[in-house]
Amino acid sequence: MTEIMIALAIKHYLADYIFNPAFTVPVRKDIYGSRGSLEHVGMHMAWCIVALVWFLPIKVVILATLFDAFIHYHQDYFKTKFLYKRKGLSEATRRAITGADQLVHILTYIIITAAVT
């Protein structure tokens, strides 16, 4: 259980901060189906497979990856759509919204870990 949670946390770090295509292409995650948002979720899917394949059967890895991708994509979309339309929010409010976004991602990994162990 601990190993899976650690693997998913490392996956998140790698996909969101190290290998994030947002640093190379215009993302526009506020536009549903944009190239950048699909590349971003694709990066999460690739790293999710790498993170979980050591611990779980491939069928479970694929299901967990699809669940993570669905939640991650839509969470990013709704957060970005909300922030894009509200340019005048205070920095504290924007940080709180971004923090809530990260909380949803962490809770997703907890749900995945609980479901597969």
Secondary structure as UniProt FT lines:
FT   HELIX           2..13
FT   HELIX           14..18
FT   HELIX           21..23
FT   TURN            29..30
FT   TURN            32..33
FT   HELIX           35..52
FT   TURN            53..55
FT   HELIX           58..85
FT   TURN            87..88
FT   HELIX           91..116
//
